[in-house]
Amino acid sequence: MTQQPDAVLDATGLHCPEPVMMLHNKVRDLPAGGLLKVIATDPSTRRDIPKFCLFLGHELLEQQEEAGTYLYWIRKKLD
């Protein structure tokens, strides 16, 4: 993704449920419509982060995997 994120959450080395708990707090601090990049190494984030976004109404714009590192770009909902 070429767009510069408003914030980055580095959850490298953390395991479920810590990455999603940290994501919840980080998203709360973003302005509406803000872009967050998440970096994680826990494979369970492939399941947990899309479900988090769907459940709370945020938009998962992109996700990638690079050598055991998972990258997510999340747009915070507007309301």
MOPAC internal coordinates of N, CA, C and O (Angstrom, degrees):
PM7 1SCF
backbone

  N    0.0000 0     0.00 0     0.00 0    0    0    0
  C    1.4598 1     0.00 0     0.00 0    1    0    0
  C    1.5239 1   108.29 1     0.00 0    2    1    0
  O    1.2310 1   120.90 1   -47.66 1    3    2    1
  N    1.3031 1   115.89 1   132.34 1    3    2    1
  C    1.4666 1   120.64 1  -174.86 1    5    3    2
  C    1.5231 1   113.69 1   -89.18 1    6    5    3
  O    1.2310 1   120.24 1   159.34 1    7    6    5
  N    1.3104 1   117.15 1   -20.66 1    7    6    5
  C    1.4693 1   120.55 1  -177.81 1    9    7    6
  C    1.5277 1   110.63 1   -71.54 1   10    9    7
  O    1.2310 1   120.44 1   -40.71 1   11   10    9
  N    1.3152 1   116.76 1   139.29 1   11   10    9
  C    1.4631 1   123.02 1   179.58 1   13   11   10
  C    1.5357 1   109.62 1   -75.18 1   14   13   11
  O    1.2310 1   119.69 1   -55.07 1   15   14   13
  N    1.3395 1   118.20 1   124.93 1   15   14   13
  C    1.4714 1   119.41 1   179.08 1   17   15   14
  C    1.5313 1   111.68 1   -71.63 1   18   17   15
  O    1.2310 1   120.99 1   -26.04 1   19   18   17
  N    1.3197 1   115.71 1   153.96 1   19   18   17
  C    1.4634 1   121.43 1   175.10 1   21   19   18
  C    1.5227 1   111.10 1   -75.87 1   22   21   19
  O    1.2310 1   120.91 1   153.87 1   23   22   21
  N    1.3402 1   115.87 1   -26.13 1   23   22   21
  C    1.4660 1   121.59 1   179.85 1   25   23   22
  C    1.5197 1   108.44 1  -154.77 1   26   25   23
  O    1.2310 1   121.23 1   -22.35 1   27   26   25
  N    1.3406 1   115.24 1   157.65 1   27   26   25
  C    1.4601 1   121.90 1   177.46 1   29   27   26
  C    1.5183 1   107.97 1  -127.11 1   30   29   27
  O    1.2310 1   120.84 1   -46.00 1   31   30   29
  N    1.3223 1   116.00 1   134.00 1   31   30   29
  C    1.4611 1   122.24 1   174.54 1   33   31   30
  C    1.5157 1   107.61 1  -112.06 1   34   33   31
  O    1.2310 1   120.44 1   -65.07 1   35   34   33
  N    1.3166 1   116.76 1   114.93 1   35   34   33
  C    1.4603 1   121.58 1   178.10 1   37   35   34
  C    1.5262 1   108.45 1  -100.02 1   38   37   35
  O    1.2310 1   121.04 1   -76.80 1   39   38   37
  N    1.3312 1   115.61 1   103.20 1   39   38   37
  C    1.4589 1   122.01 1   179.66 1   41   39   38
  C    1.5260 1   110.61 1  -105.02 1   42   41   39
  O    1.2310 1   120.53 1  -154.91 1   43   42   41
  N    1.3266 1   116.58 1    25.09 1   43   42   41
  C    1.4560 1   122.11 1  -179.98 1   45   43   42
  C    1.5208 1   110.48 1   -59.15 1   46   45   43
  O    1.2310 1   121.02 1   -48.26 1   47   46   45
  N    1.3327 1   115.65 1   131.74 1   47   46   45
  C    1.4580 1   121.32 1   177.90 1   49   47   46
  C    1.5187 1   114.92 1    84.68 1   50   49   47
  O    1.2310 1   120.01 1   172.91 1   51   50   49
  N    1.3268 1   117.59 1    -7.09 1   51   50   49
  C    1.4615 1   120.65 1   179.62 1   53   51   50
  C    1.5231 1   110.48 1   -92.20 1   54   53   51
  O    1.2310 1   120.89 1   -29.07 1   55   54   53
  N    1.3261 1   115.91 1   150.93 1   55   54   53
  C    1.4596 1   121.57 1  -178.29 1   57   55   54
  C    1.5178 1   110.43 1  -120.60 1   58   57   55
  O    1.2310 1   121.47 1   -21.98 1   59   58   57
  N    1.3155 1   114.79 1   158.02 1   59   58   57
  C    1.4579 1   123.33 1  -179.44 1   61   59   58
  C    1.5239 1   109.85 1   -48.22 1   62   61   59
  O    1.2310 1   119.51 1   -47.61 1   63   62   61
  N    1.3196 1   118.54 1   132.39 1   63   62   61
  C    1.4608 1   129.75 1     8.92 1   65   63   62
  C    1.5331 1   114.23 1   -98.84 1   66   65   63
  O    1.2310 1   119.65 1  -171.58 1   67   66   65
  N    1.3307 1   118.27 1     8.42 1   67   66   65
  C    1.4648 1   121.02 1  -172.98 1   69   67   66
  C    1.5364 1   114.94 1   -56.76 1   70   69   67
  O    1.2310 1   118.80 1   134.26 1   71   70   69
  N    1.3537 1   119.89 1   -45.74 1   71   70   69
  C    1.4719 1   117.57 1  -178.81 1   73   71   70
  C    1.5310 1   113.84 1   -57.80 1   74   73   71
  O    1.2310 1   120.37 1   138.81 1   75   74   73
  N    1.3277 1   116.90 1   -41.19 1   75   74   73
  C    1.4718 1   119.64 1  -179.02 1   77   75   74
  C    1.5286 1   110.84 1   -73.14 1   78   77   75
  O    1.2310 1   120.08 1   145.13 1   79   78   77
  N    1.3153 1   117.45 1   -34.87 1   79   78   77
  C    1.4670 1   119.53 1   176.77 1   81   79   78
  C    1.5336 1   110.26 1   -64.16 1   82   81   79
  O    1.2310 1   120.73 1   137.29 1   83   82   81
  N    1.3254 1   116.21 1   -42.71 1   83   82   81
  C    1.4663 1   119.98 1   177.43 1   85   83   82
  C    1.5245 1   110.98 1   -66.85 1   86   85   83
  O    1.2310 1   120.59 1   142.15 1   87   86   85
  N    1.3344 1   116.48 1   -37.85 1   87   86   85
  C    1.4680 1   121.40 1   178.03 1   89   87   86
  C    1.5220 1   110.06 1   -60.79 1   90   89   87
  O    1.2310 1   120.51 1   136.08 1   91   90   89
  N    1.3174 1   116.62 1   -43.92 1   91   90   89
  C    1.4632 1   120.79 1  -179.83 1   93   91   90
  C    1.5314 1   110.69 1   -58.06 1   94   93   91
  O    1.2310 1   120.21 1   135.42 1   95   94   93
  N    1.3190 1   117.21 1   -44.58 1   95   94   93
  C    1.4658 1   121.28 1   179.76 1   97   95   94
  C    1.5290 1   111.78 1   -68.45 1   98   97   95
  O    1.2310 1   120.28 1   139.90 1   99   98   97
  N    1.3209 1   117.08 1   -40.10 1   99   98   97
  C    1.4684 1   121.15 1  -177.88 1  101   99   98
  C    1.5285 1   111.16 1   -67.64 1  102  101   99
  O    1.2310 1   120.41 1   138.01 1  103  102  101
  N    1.3332 1   116.82 1   -41.99 1  103  102  101
  C    1.4643 1   121.29 1   178.94 1  105  103  102
  C    1.5268 1   110.11 1   -62.38 1  106  105  103
  O    1.2310 1   120.63 1   141.93 1  107  106  105
  N    1.2999 1   116.40 1   -38.07 1  107  106  105
  C    1.4672 1   121.46 1   179.94 1  109  107  106
  C    1.5259 1   111.18 1   -58.75 1  110  109  107
  O    1.2310 1   120.30 1   145.37 1  111  110  109
  N    1.3424 1   117.03 1   -34.63 1  111  110  109
  C    1.4646 1   121.50 1  -178.18 1  113  111  110
  C    1.5239 1   113.87 1   -81.53 1  114  113  111
  O    1.2310 1   120.05 1   166.36 1  115  114  113
  N    1.3351 1   117.51 1   -13.64 1  115  114  113
  C    1.4699 1   121.30 1  -179.31 1  117  115  114
  C    1.5203 1   111.21 1   -76.87 1  118  117  115
  O    1.2310 1   120.19 1   -30.25 1  119  118  117
  N    1.3322 1   117.25 1   149.75 1  119  118  117
  C    1.4658 1   118.58 1   171.25 1  121  119  118
  C    1.5276 1   110.06 1   -71.24 1  122  121  119
  O    1.2310 1   120.24 1   -22.47 1  123  122  121
  N    1.3233 1   117.14 1   157.53 1  123  122  121
  C    1.4675 1   121.25 1   176.53 1  125  123  122
  C    1.5199 1   109.30 1   -55.27 1  126  125  123
  O    1.2310 1   120.38 1   -47.09 1  127  126  125
  N    1.3170 1   116.88 1   132.91 1  127  126  125
  C    1.4536 1   121.45 1  -178.93 1  129  127  126
  C    1.5160 1   113.86 1    82.51 1  130  129  127
  O    1.2310 1   120.10 1  -179.41 1  131  130  129
  N    1.3330 1   117.42 1     0.59 1  131  130  129
  C    1.4593 1   121.67 1  -179.00 1  133  131  130
  C    1.5227 1   111.84 1   -68.08 1  134  133  131
  O    1.2310 1   120.93 1   -25.42 1  135  134  133
  N    1.3269 1   115.84 1   154.58 1  135  134  133
  C    1.4607 1   122.43 1  -178.32 1  137  135  134
  C    1.5230 1   109.06 1  -108.77 1  138  137  135
  O    1.2310 1   121.13 1   -52.48 1  139  138  137
  N    1.3250 1   115.44 1   127.52 1  139  138  137
  C    1.4606 1   122.48 1  -179.42 1  141  139  138
  C    1.5195 1   109.45 1  -119.34 1  142  141  139
  O    1.2310 1   121.07 1   -47.45 1  143  142  141
  N    1.3320 1   115.56 1   132.55 1  143  142  141
  C    1.4617 1   120.93 1   172.86 1  145  143  142
  C    1.5231 1   107.10 1  -103.97 1  146  145  143
  O    1.2310 1   120.56 1   -49.54 1  147  146  145
  N    1.3383 1   116.53 1   130.46 1  147  146  145
  C    1.4592 1   122.21 1   178.88 1  149  147  146
  C    1.5249 1   108.20 1  -114.54 1  150  149  147
  O    1.2310 1   121.01 1   -46.63 1  151  150  149
  N    1.3171 1   115.67 1   133.37 1  151  150  149
  C    1.4603 1   122.83 1   175.73 1  153  151  150
  C    1.5252 1   106.42 1  -116.90 1  154  153  151
  O    1.2310 1   120.41 1   -55.78 1  155  154  153
  N    1.3337 1   116.82 1   124.22 1  155  154  153
  C    1.4622 1   120.69 1  -177.59 1  157  155  154
  C    1.5274 1   110.04 1  -141.50 1  158  157  155
  O    1.2310 1   121.01 1   -21.12 1  159  158  157
  N    1.3343 1   115.67 1   158.88 1  159  158  157
  C    1.4631 1   120.81 1   175.77 1  161  159  158
  C    1.5182 1   111.96 1  -119.12 1  162  161  159
  O    1.2310 1   119.78 1   173.27 1  163  162  161
  N    1.3130 1   118.02 1    -6.73 1  163  162  161
  C    1.4664 1   121.99 1   179.98 1  165  163  162
  C    1.5288 1   109.42 1   -82.07 1  166  165  163
  O    1.2310 1   119.90 1   -61.10 1  167  166  165
  N    1.3497 1   117.80 1   118.90 1  167  166  165
  C    1.4658 1   120.24 1  -179.55 1  169  167  166
  C    1.5297 1   113.94 1   -59.62 1  170  169  167
  O    1.2310 1   119.68 1   156.01 1  171  170  169
  N    1.3176 1   118.22 1   -23.99 1  171  170  169
  C    1.4694 1   120.05 1   179.92 1  173  171  170
  C    1.5249 1   111.92 1   -66.41 1  174  173  171
  O    1.2310 1   119.69 1   163.36 1  175  174  173
  N    1.3423 1   118.20 1   -16.64 1  175  174  173
  C    1.4652 1   119.80 1   177.69 1  177  175  174
  C    1.5274 1   111.38 1   -65.64 1  178  177  175
  O    1.2310 1   120.22 1   156.79 1  179  178  177
  N    1.3373 1   117.19 1   -23.21 1  179  178  177
  C    1.4738 1   120.31 1   177.57 1  181  179  178
  C    1.5259 1   111.01 1   -61.33 1  182  181  179
  O    1.2310 1   120.82 1   150.27 1  183  182  181
  N    1.3218 1   116.04 1   -29.73 1  183  182  181
  C    1.4568 1   121.82 1   176.99 1  185  183  182
  C    1.5285 1   111.14 1   -93.60 1  186  185  183
  O    1.2310 1   120.71 1   135.80 1  187  186  185
  N    1.3265 1   116.25 1   -44.20 1  187  186  185
  C    1.4689 1   121.26 1  -170.88 1  189  187  186
  C    1.5250 1   113.93 1   -71.54 1  190  189  187
  O    1.2310 1   119.66 1   138.32 1  191  190  189
  N    1.3229 1   118.26 1   -41.68 1  191  190  189
  C    1.4642 1   120.17 1  -176.12 1  193  191  190
  C    1.5242 1   112.15 1   -69.25 1  194  193  191
  O    1.2310 1   118.89 1   135.26 1  195  194  193
  N    1.3521 1   119.73 1   -44.74 1  195  194  193
  C    1.4775 1   117.47 1   174.91 1  197  195  194
  C    1.5287 1   112.91 1   -60.00 1  198  197  195
  O    1.2310 1   119.78 1   141.89 1  199  198  197
  N    1.3427 1   118.03 1   -38.11 1  199  198  197
  C    1.4662 1   120.77 1   178.18 1  201  199  198
  C    1.5197 1   111.08 1   -67.00 1  202  201  199
  O    1.2310 1   120.14 1   140.73 1  203  202  201
  N    1.3245 1   117.35 1   -39.27 1  203  202  201
  C    1.4634 1   122.47 1   176.75 1  205  203  202
  C    1.5270 1   109.90 1   -57.80 1  206  205  203
  O    1.2310 1   121.21 1   131.23 1  207  206  205
  N    1.3388 1   115.28 1   -48.77 1  207  206  205
  C    1.4679 1   119.74 1  -178.37 1  209  207  206
  C    1.5217 1   111.39 1   -63.73 1  210  209  207
  O    1.2310 1   120.31 1   135.00 1  211  210  209
  N    1.3150 1   117.00 1   -45.00 1  211  210  209
  C    1.4594 1   121.56 1  -179.72 1  213  211  210
  C    1.5281 1   110.90 1   -61.63 1  214  213  211
  O    1.2310 1   120.58 1   134.45 1  215  214  213
  N    1.3241 1   116.50 1   -45.55 1  215  214  213
  C    1.4546 1   121.66 1  -176.94 1  217  215  214
  C    1.5244 1   112.25 1   -65.58 1  218  217  215
  O    1.2310 1   120.17 1   141.76 1  219  218  217
  N    1.3505 1   117.28 1   -38.24 1  219  218  217
  C    1.4654 1   120.43 1  -175.47 1  221  219  218
  C    1.5230 1   113.81 1   -99.09 1  222  221  219
  O    1.2310 1   120.05 1   176.72 1  223  222  221
  N    1.3260 1   117.50 1    -3.28 1  223  222  221
  C    1.4652 1   120.25 1   174.58 1  225  223  222
  C    1.5157 1   115.44 1    87.17 1  226  225  223
  O    1.2310 1   120.02 1  -166.35 1  227  226  225
  N    1.3289 1   117.56 1    13.65 1  227  226  225
  C    1.4631 1   120.80 1   176.24 1  229  227  226
  C    1.5272 1   108.13 1   -86.28 1  230  229  227
  O    1.2310 1   120.43 1   -19.76 1  231  230  229
  N    1.3297 1   116.79 1   160.24 1  231  230  229
  C    1.4588 1   120.59 1  -176.74 1  233  231  230
  C    1.5288 1   109.94 1  -104.85 1  234  233  231
  O    1.2310 1   121.06 1   -59.75 1  235  234  233
  N    1.3230 1   115.59 1   120.25 1  235  234  233
  C    1.4600 1   121.02 1   173.98 1  237  235  234
  C    1.5232 1   106.59 1   -85.01 1  238  237  235
  O    1.2310 1   120.71 1   -76.65 1  239  238  237
  N    1.3265 1   116.25 1   103.35 1  239  238  237
  C    1.4578 1   121.48 1  -174.00 1  241  239  238
  C    1.5110 1   112.25 1   -77.35 1  242  241  239
  O    1.2310 1   120.82 1   141.91 1  243  242  241
  N    1.3287 1   116.04 1   -38.09 1  243  242  241
  C    1.4617 1   119.63 1  -176.23 1  245  243  242
  C    1.5233 1   109.48 1  -160.45 1  246  245  243
  O    1.2310 1   120.96 1   -30.88 1  247  246  245
  N    1.3256 1   115.76 1   149.12 1  247  246  245
  C    1.4583 1   120.67 1   170.81 1  249  247  246
  C    1.5211 1   108.30 1  -141.26 1  250  249  247
  O    1.2310 1   121.66 1   -36.33 1  251  250  249
  N    1.3283 1   114.42 1   143.67 1  251  250  249
  C    1.4606 1   120.76 1  -178.13 1  253  251  250
  C    1.5175 1   109.15 1  -140.20 1  254  253  251
  O    1.2310 1   121.18 1   -22.25 1  255  254  253
  N    1.3268 1   115.34 1   157.75 1  255  254  253
  C    1.4594 1   121.20 1   171.92 1  257  255  254
  C    1.5177 1   107.83 1  -125.69 1  258  257  255
  O    1.2310 1   121.18 1   -49.67 1  259  258  257
  N    1.3259 1   115.34 1   130.33 1  259  258  257
  C    1.4605 1   121.51 1   178.68 1  261  259  258
  C    1.5205 1   108.65 1  -134.95 1  262  261  259
  O    1.2310 1   120.54 1   -75.93 1  263  262  261
  N    1.3348 1   116.57 1   104.07 1  263  262  261
  C    1.4759 1   122.37 1   175.05 1  265  263  262
  C    1.5326 1   113.13 1    51.16 1  266  265  263
  O    1.2310 1   120.48 1  -130.40 1  267  266  265
  N    1.3335 1   116.68 1    49.60 1  267  266  265
  C    1.4605 1   120.83 1   177.62 1  269  267  266
  C    1.5141 1   115.09 1    82.73 1  270  269  267
  O    1.2310 1   120.08 1  -176.10 1  271  270  269
  N    1.3207 1   117.46 1     3.90 1  271  270  269
  C    1.4601 1   121.58 1   174.99 1  273  271  270
  C    1.5280 1   107.64 1  -111.21 1  274  273  271
  O    1.2310 1   121.14 1   -47.65 1  275  274  273
  N    1.3245 1   115.42 1   132.35 1  275  274  273
  C    1.4685 1   121.88 1  -177.70 1  277  275  274
  C    1.5181 1   108.86 1  -107.43 1  278  277  275
  O    1.2310 1   121.18 1   -50.30 1  279  278  277
  N    1.3182 1   115.36 1   129.70 1  279  278  277
  C    1.4674 1   122.00 1  -178.90 1  281  279  278
  C    1.5205 1   109.37 1  -117.26 1  282  281  279
  O    1.2310 1   120.89 1   -44.05 1  283  282  281
  N    1.3260 1   115.90 1   135.95 1  283  282  281
  C    1.4622 1   122.51 1  -179.13 1  285  283  282
  C    1.5202 1   108.98 1  -133.92 1  286  285  283
  O    1.2310 1   120.77 1   -39.37 1  287  286  285
  N    1.3243 1   116.13 1   140.63 1  287  286  285
  C    1.4628 1   122.26 1   173.27 1  289  287  286
  C    1.5204 1   107.04 1  -118.77 1  290  289  287
  O    1.2310 1   120.76 1   -60.62 1  291  290  289
  N    1.3190 1   116.16 1   119.38 1  291  290  289
  C    1.4605 1   122.71 1  -173.53 1  293  291  290
  C    1.5232 1   109.70 1  -122.32 1  294  293  291
  O    1.2310 1   121.02 1   -50.17 1  295  294  293
  N    1.3301 1   115.65 1   129.83 1  295  294  293
  C    1.4708 1   121.85 1   175.90 1  297  295  294
  C    1.5337 1   106.92 1  -100.28 1  298  297  295
  O    1.2310 1   120.84 1   -58.36 1  299  298  297
  N    1.3426 1   116.01 1   121.64 1  299  298  297
  C    1.4581 1   120.16 1   179.51 1  301  299  298
  C    1.5332 1   109.51 1   -68.16 1  302  301  299
  O    1.2310 1   121.28 1   -38.78 1  303  302  301
  N    1.3168 1   115.15 1   141.22 1  303  302  301
  C    1.4689 1   119.42 1   179.56 1  305  303  302
  C    1.5233 1   110.73 1   -61.05 1  306  305  303
  O    1.2310 1   121.17 1   -23.60 1  307  306  305
  N    1.3271 1   115.37 1   156.40 1  307  306  305
  C    1.4627 1   120.79 1  -174.10 1  309  307  306
  C    1.5229 1   114.09 1   -77.98 1  310  309  307
  O    1.2310 1   119.61 1   152.91 1  311  310  309
  N    1.3175 1   118.34 1   -27.09 1  311  310  309
  C    1.4769 1   117.84 1  -177.55 1  313  311  310
  C    1.5081 1   112.83 1  -100.12 1  314  313  311
  O    1.2310 1   120.10 1   180.00 1  315  314  313

